[in-house]
Amino acid sequence: MPVSPSVTSDDWAKTALKVVAFGGILLGGRLLLRPLFRYIAASGVREIFTATALLVVLGAALFMNALGLSMALGSFIAGVCGVAIISGLLQGKVI
């Protein structure tokens, strides 16, 4: 009969760290990326805007990979934060 592994306090600490990091990316994306993208959008150089968006996605993916989570999850989170910011900037230009 196989013995099921027991959950230790170290496992709970790792899980808590991952949840806090996940929330940190969401909160940081909302608070820090908006002024960054506004500054870059004000410059009017589209290439820098695109490069910054790609670097943000890559950074979030690598951060999640370092935590032992999926890189796709990091990319998804960065995309969700980026879409909210970019759509707001585009609405400001269109309207």
C-alpha positions in Angstrom: 0.0 0.0 0.0 1.6 3.3 -1.0 2.1 5.9 1.6 0.8 9.4 0.8 3.2 12.2 1.3 2.4 14.5 4.2 2.2 18.3 3.8 4.8 20.1 5.7 5.0 23.7 6.9 7.7 24.3 4.2 5.2 23.4 1.5 2.7 25.9 3.0 5.4 28.6 3.0 6.3 28.0 -0.6 2.6 28.1 -1.6 2.1 31.4 0.3 5.2 32.9 -1.4 3.8 32.0 -4.8 0.4 33.5 -4.0 2.0 36.7 -2.7 4.2 36.9 -5.8 1.2 36.3 -8.0 -0.7 39.1 -6.3 2.4 41.3 -6.4 2.6 41.0 -10.2 -1.1 42.0 -10.5 -0.8 44.9 -8.1 2.6 46.1 -9.5 1.2 45.8 -13.0 -1.7 48.0 -12.2 0.3 50.6 -10.2 3.7 50.7 -11.9 3.1 49.9 -15.5 0.4 52.6 -16.1 2.8 55.6 -15.5 5.5 53.8 -17.5 3.3 53.2 -20.5 1.9 56.8 -20.3 5.4 58.2 -20.4 6.4 56.0 -23.3 3.1 56.8 -25.2 3.8 60.5 -24.7 7.1 60.1 -26.5 5.2 59.0 -29.6 7.8 56.4 -30.6 5.8 53.2 -31.4 8.8 50.9 -31.4 9.7 51.7 -27.8 6.1 51.1 -26.8 6.1 47.7 -28.4 9.6 46.8 -27.1 8.5 47.8 -23.5 5.4 45.7 -23.8 7.4 42.7 -24.9 10.0 43.1 -22.2 7.2 43.3 -19.5 5.7 40.1 -20.8 9.1 38.4 -20.9 10.0 39.7 -17.4 6.7 38.4 -15.9 7.2 35.0 -17.6 10.8 34.7 -16.3 9.7 35.7 -12.8 7.0 33.1 -12.7 9.5 30.5 -14.0 11.9 31.4 -11.2 9.0 30.7 -8.7 8.4 27.3 -10.2 5.2 28.2 -12.0 4.4 28.2 -15.7 5.9 30.8 -17.9 2.6 30.9 -19.8 0.9 32.0 -16.5 3.4 34.9 -16.2 2.8 35.9 -19.8 -1.0 35.7 -19.3 -0.9 37.9 -16.2 1.3 40.5 -17.9 -1.1 40.4 -20.9 -4.1 41.0 -18.7 -2.4 44.0 -17.0 -1.1 45.3 -20.3 -4.5 45.1 -22.1 -6.1 47.1 -19.4 -3.5 49.8 -19.6 -3.1 49.9 -23.4 -6.9 50.0 -24.0 -7.1 53.0 -21.6 -4.4 54.8 -23.5 -5.9 54.1 -26.8 -9.4 55.3 -25.7 -7.8 58.5 -24.5 -6.3 59.1 -28.0 -9.5 58.1 -29.9 -12.0 60.1 -27.9 
